[in-house]
Amino acid sequence: MTYDQLIPRFLKYVKVETRSDETSSTTPSTQSQVAFLNDLAAELKGIGLTDVHVSQPSGYVFATLPSNVDKDVPTIGFISHVDTADFNAQNVNPQIVTDYDGESVINLDAAGQYRLDPAIFPSLRKYKGHTLITTDGTTLLGSDDKSGVAEIVTAAEYLMAHPEIKHGTIKFGLGPDEEIGTGADHFDVADFGADFAYTVDGGPLGQLEYETFNAADGRVHITGTNVHPGDAKDTMVNANQVAIDFHNALPELERPENTEGRQGFFHLYKITGDVDTADLGYIIRDHDRARFEARKNLFKGIGDRLNLKYGAGTVTVTVNDQYYNMREVIEKDMSVVELAKQAMLELGIKPDIAPVRGGTDGSKISFLGLPTPNIFAGGENMHGRFEYVSEQTMQQATDVILKMIELNVTD
């Protein structure tokens, strides 16, 4: 099948700045997302979908395509997010590389300062003969997850134009703030109205994911005692030094750069400080719930030990859970995974099933009672200037959406 509007739609979407903001207290976290979601709602109405509305308080745009069969069919849902990650997203200027040869270096900017080189990014070799969409080196692309948004909207448009395709009721959800981990906090499962769903938010061709990390955010605040270094003996508590002591007490090999597969980690993503005060920000991850709890206990215990050494109140540790491994929910009924797997196989796509070293909105939504695994949307090197996506892979992702809808009726 061909989708004439898929790539023009995607190119239009990525040029709209929709970066989320973790410091915001609003939902959605930025007004640019609100405006874009309103535009998407208008587009979905224009396509002909029904019950198009902004669900509160989540800010998700929900829409429905009613069933056109006279039998009971489970209601399937498709979900993606509109926000982009914490990287420059102003003035996105997509570049088109047609009939890529799979070997050449792609200069993103005219000066050649930023390059997609197969020697550094070997995934490029998979795309011989493809049309690639890249950045110009100054911004991210936004394929995460505007590829998914474009694929879902295009699938809905295709179904409206082809009423001969039999389907049950289909629900569509486009939402904010996935990149800052809060988008699905208020997702209204009852309002959405699906029996099961998929986030279209994965990476390369064939990805099918139903196992994510358990995740927590860890914050460490250190209060020092700042005196003149010449008189520091037995008096000074250098907050920077305590911060170093805290970090060094964590297992050195259990960092992202040393782990893979189902290995968890502690990731220091932010550090600020001086002698008087210091702050550390961590993410704590593990696929296994028991190991996840042990990691959090270790993290808190380091703070307790340092307080014994430096004095009560020197170190304040706060740990907040973010999401859990959705496998705990989905493995109770694997039919939702099997449907996606069958759709890919019938389209000649090899399913790539592996644990996600991260999370999706589906992690939270699954625990809200709606089983929601994740399927590929096409993006590579996401969240930065080296992001790119294949036009052909986006077409195949749209094919998979439509094939799952078809199989949901015939199976």
C-alpha positions in Angstrom: 0.0 0.0 0.0 1.1 3.6 -0.6 0.3 6.5 1.6 0.7 9.8 -0.3 0.3 12.0 2.8 2.5 10.0 5.2 5.8 11.8 4.6 4.4 15.3 3.9 2.4 14.9 7.1 5.6 13.9 9.1 7.7 16.7 7.6 4.9 19.2 8.6 4.8 17.8 12.1 8.5 17.8 12.9 8.8 21.5 11.9 6.4 22.4 14.8 8.4 22.9 18.1 6.8 20.7 20.8 9.6 20.1 23.4 8.3 19.2 26.8 9.6 20.9 30.0 10.3 18.9 33.2 10.3 22.1 35.3 6.8 23.0 34.3 3.8 22.5 36.7 1.2 22.4 34.0 -0.3 19.5 32.0 0.7 19.5 29.1 4.0 21.0 30.3 4.3 23.5 27.3 1.9 25.6 25.4 3.5 24.5 22.1 2.2 21.0 22.8 -1.3 22.3 23.6 -1.4 24.2 20.3 -0.1 21.2 18.3 -2.6 18.8 20.0 -5.4 21.2 19.2 -4.3 21.2 15.5 -4.2 17.4 15.6 -7.7 17.3 17.0 -8.9 19.5 14.1 -7.1 17.2 11.6 -8.7 14.1 13.0 -12.1 15.7 12.8 -11.4 16.7 9.2 -10.5 13.1 8.4 -13.9 12.1 9.7 -13.2 10.4 13.0 -15.9 10.7 15.7 -15.8 11.7 19.4 -12.7 13.8 18.9 -11.9 15.5 22.2 -9.2 16.5 24.6 -9.4 14.2 27.6 -8.8 16.0 30.9 -6.7 16.3 32.9 -4.2 14.4 30.8 -4.3 16.6 27.7 -4.5 13.6 25.4 -6.5 14.0 22.2 -8.8 11.0 21.8 -10.7 10.0 18.7 -12.8 7.0 17.5 -13.4 5.2 14.3 -16.6 3.2 14.8 -16.9 -0.5 13.9 -18.2 -1.4 10.4 -18.8 -5.1 11.2 -21.9 -6.7 12.7 -20.2 -8.8 15.3 -18.4 -8.3 18.6 -14.8 -7.3 18.0 -12.4 -6.2 20.8 -11.7 -2.5 20.6 -8.1 -1.8 19.6 -6.2 1.4 20.4 -3.1 3.2 19.1 -1.2 5.8 21.1 1.7 8.1 20.4 3.2 11.2 21.9 3.8 14.6 20.4 6.6 16.0 22.6 10.3 15.9 21.8 13.3 15.3 24.0 15.6 17.6 25.8 17.6 18.8 22.8 17.3 21.8 20.5 13.9 21.5 18.6 13.7 25.0 17.3 13.6 25.4 13.5 13.8 21.7 12.6 15.0 21.6 9.0 14.7 18.0 7.7 17.1 16.8 4.9 16.0 14.2 2.4 18.6 11.6 1.2 17.1 9.5 -1.7 18.3 6.1 -2.7 20.9 5.9 0.1 23.7 3.5 -0.9 24.3 2.1 2.6 28.0 3.1 2.7 28.4 6.8 2.2 28.9 9.4 4.9 26.0 11.8 5.0 26.9 15.4 5.8 24.2 16.9 7.8 25.4 20.5 7.5 27.1 22.3 4.7 30.4 22.5 6.5 30.4 18.8 7.3 30.9 19.3 11.0 28.1 16.8 11.8 28.0 13.6 9.8 26.2 10.3 9.7 29.0 7.9 9.2 28.4 4.1 8.9 31.7 3.6 10.7 30.1 5.3 13.8 26.5 4.5 13.1 26.5 1.0 11.6 22.7 0.9 11.5 22.9 3.0 8.3 24.1 -0.1 6.4 20.6 -1.6 6.8 19.1 1.2 4.7 20.6 0.6 1.3 18.1 1.8 -1.3 16.0 3.7 1.2 15.0 7.3 1.4 16.3 8.7 4.7 15.1 11.8 6.5 17.8 13.4 8.6 18.4 16.6 10.5 20.6 19.5 9.4 22.9 19.0 12.4 21.5 21.8 14.5 18.4 20.1 16.0 16.9 16.8 16.7 14.5 15.4 14.1 11.5 14.6 16.2 10.9 11.1 14.8 10.4 10.2 18.4 7.5 10.2 18.2 6.2 12.2 15.4 6.8 9.2 13.2 4.3 7.4 15.3 1.9 10.3 15.2 2.1 10.5 11.4 1.7 6.7 11.0 -1.4 6.6 13.3 -3.1 9.6 11.6 -2.2 8.2 8.2 -3.7 4.8 9.1 -6.9 6.4 10.3 -7.1 8.5 7.1 -6.5 5.3 5.0 -9.3 3.5 6.7 -11.7 6.4 6.2 -10.9 6.4 2.5 -11.3 2.6 2.2 -14.6 1.6 4.0 -14.4 -1.8 2.4 -11.7 -2.7 4.9 -13.5 -4.5 7.8 -12.6 -3.4 11.3 -14.0 -3.2 14.8 -14.1 0.0 16.8 -10.6 1.7 16.8 -9.4 4.3 19.4 -6.6 6.8 18.8 -4.7 8.7 21.4 -2.2 11.4 20.9 -0.6 12.8 24.0 2.0 15.1 25.7 5.0 14.8 27.9 6.2 11.3 27.4 9.8 12.4 27.3 9.6 13.8 30.8 7.8 10.8 32.1 4.5 12.4 33.1 2.4 12.1 30.0 0.5 9.0 31.0 0.1 9.9 34.7 -3.5 11.0 34.1 -4.4 8.8 31.1 -8.1 8.1 31.4 -8.5 4.4 30.4 -12.3 4.5 30.7 -12.5 7.6 28.5 -10.2 6.1 25.9 -12.4 3.0 25.8 -10.1 0.3 24.3 -9.7 -3.3 25.4 -6.0 -3.3 24.5 -3.7 -0.9 22.8 -0.2 -0.3 21.3 2.1 2.7 21.6 3.7 3.3 18.2 6.9 4.7 19.7 9.6 2.1 19.0 12.7 2.4 16.9 13.9 0.3 13.9 11.9 -2.1 11.8 10.3 -5.0 13.6 10.7 -3.8 17.2 8.0 -5.3 19.4 8.4 -4.6 23.1 6.5 -5.6 26.1 9.2 -5.6 28.8 10.5 -2.3 30.2 12.6 -1.2 33.1 11.2 -0.5 36.5 12.2 3.1 37.0 12.8 5.6 39.8 14.2 9.1 40.1 16.8 9.6 42.8 17.7 13.0 44.2 20.5 13.8 46.6 20.9 17.1 48.4 24.0 17.8 50.4 24.4 20.5 53.0 28.0 21.3 53.8 29.8 23.5 56.3 31.7 26.1 54.5 34.6 27.7 56.5 38.0 29.1 55.4 40.1 26.3 54.1 43.0 27.4 56.3 40.8 26.7 59.4 39.0 23.7 58.0 40.5 21.0 60.2 37.7 19.0 61.9 35.1 21.7 60.9 34.6 21.9 57.2 32.2 19.6 55.4 32.8 20.1 51.7 29.5 19.4 50.0 31.3 18.7 46.7 33.5 16.1 48.4 30.4 14.4 50.0 28.8 14.3 46.6 31.9 12.5 45.3 31.8 10.1 48.2 28.2 9.3 47.5 28.7 8.6 43.8 31.8 6.5 44.5 29.8 4.4 46.9 27.6 3.2 44.0 28.8 0.1 42.1 31.2 1.3 39.4 30.2 -1.3 36.9 26.5 -0.6 37.2 26.4 2.4 35.1 24.7 2.7 31.7 27.9 2.7 29.7 28.8 -0.7 31.3 25.5 -2.5 31.1 23.3 -4.1 28.4 20.3 -6.5 28.1 18.5 -6.9 31.4 21.3 -5.4 33.4 20.1 -2.5 35.6 22.1 0.7 36.5 22.4 3.9 38.4 22.8 6.9 36.1 24.1 10.2 37.3 22.5 12.7 34.9 22.9 16.0 36.8 25.4 17.4 39.3 25.7 20.9 40.7 27.4 22.2 43.7 30.0 24.1 45.7 31.5 23.8 49.1 28.2 24.9 50.8 25.6 22.7 48.9 25.5 20.1 46.2 22.8 18.3 44.3 22.9 15.1 42.4 20.2 13.7 40.1 20.0 10.0 39.2 17.8 7.6 37.4 17.6 4.1 38.8 16.7 1.2 36.5 16.2 -2.5 36.6 13.9 -5.0 34.8 13.6 -7.2 37.9 11.3 -5.8 40.6 13.2 -7.4 43.5 16.6 -6.1 42.2 14.9 -2.7 41.6 13.8 -2.5 45.2 17.3 -3.5 46.3 18.8 -0.7 44.2 16.6 1.8 45.8 17.5 0.5 49.3 21.2 0.7 48.5 20.8 4.2 47.2 19.1 5.3 50.4 21.5 3.4 52.6 24.5 5.3 51.2 22.9 8.5 52.4 22.4 7.0 55.9 26.0 6.0 56.1 27.3 9.4 55.0 25.1 11.0 57.6 26.7 8.9 60.3 30.1 10.0 59.0 29.4 13.7 58.4 26.5 14.4 60.8 22.8 14.0 60.7 21.1 16.1 58.0 24.1 16.4 55.8 22.7 14.2 53.1 19.0 14.1 52.1 18.0 11.3 49.7 14.6 11.3 47.9 13.5 8.4 45.7 10.3 8.5 43.6 9.1 5.6 41.5 8.3 6.6 37.9 7.0 3.4 36.2 7.2 -0.3 36.4 7.9 -3.2 34.0 4.8 -3.7 32.0 5.6 -7.3 31.5 4.0 -7.9 34.9 0.7 -7.0 33.3 1.0 -8.2 29.7 2.4 -11.7 30.4 -0.9 -12.6 32.0 -2.4 -12.5 28.5 0.1 -12.6 25.6 -2.6 -12.3 22.9 -1.9 -8.6 22.5 1.8 -9.4 21.7 0.8 -12.4 19.5 -1.5 -10.2 17.4 1.4 -7.7 16.6 3.8 -10.6 16.0 1.4 -12.2 13.5 0.8 -8.9 11.7 4.5 -8.4 11.2 5.1 -12.0 10.0 2.3 -11.8 7.5 3.9 -8.6 6.1 7.3 -10.3 5.9 8.8 -8.4 8.8 10.8 -10.3 11.4 9.7 -9.4 14.9 12.5 -8.1 17.1 11.3 -8.9 20.6 13.7 -7.7 23.3 13.5 -5.9 26.7 13.3 -2.1 26.4 16.2 -0.4 28.1 13.9 2.4 29.0 10.1 2.9 29.2 7.2 4.0 27.2 3.8 5.5 28.1 2.6 1.9 27.8 4.5 1.1 31.0 2.1 3.3 33.0 -1.0 2.7 30.9 -0.6 -1.1 31.3 -0.6 -0.7 35.0 -3.8 1.5 34.7 -5.5 -1.6 33.3 -5.0 -1.3 29.6 -2.3 -3.7 28.2 -0.2 -1.6 25.9 3.0 -3.0 24.3 5.1 -1.0 22.0 5.7 -1.4 18.3 8.3 0.2 15.9 7.8 3.7 14.4 11.2 3.8 12.6 13.5 6.3 14.3 17.2 5.8 14.7 19.7 7.7 16.9 16.8 9.4 18.7 17.0 12.4 20.9 19.8 14.2 19.2 21.3 15.8 16.0 22.1 12.4 14.5 18.5 11.2 14.5 17.1 9.9 11.2 14.3 7.7 9.9 13.6 5.7 6.8 10.6 6.6 4.7 10.1 2.9 3.8 10.2 1.9 7.4 7.5 4.4 8.3 5.4 3.0 5.5 5.9 -0.5 6.9 4.9 0.7 10.4 1.6 2.0 8.9 1.2 -1.3 7.2 1.5 -3.1 10.5 -1.1 -0.9 12.2 -3.6 -1.7 9.4 -2.7 -5.4 9.4 -3.3 -5.6 13.2 -6.7 -4.0 12.7 -7.5 -6.5 10.0 -6.4 -9.5 12.0 -8.4 -8.2 15.0 -11.5 -8.9 13.0 -10.6 -12.1 11.3 -8.8 -14.0 14.1 
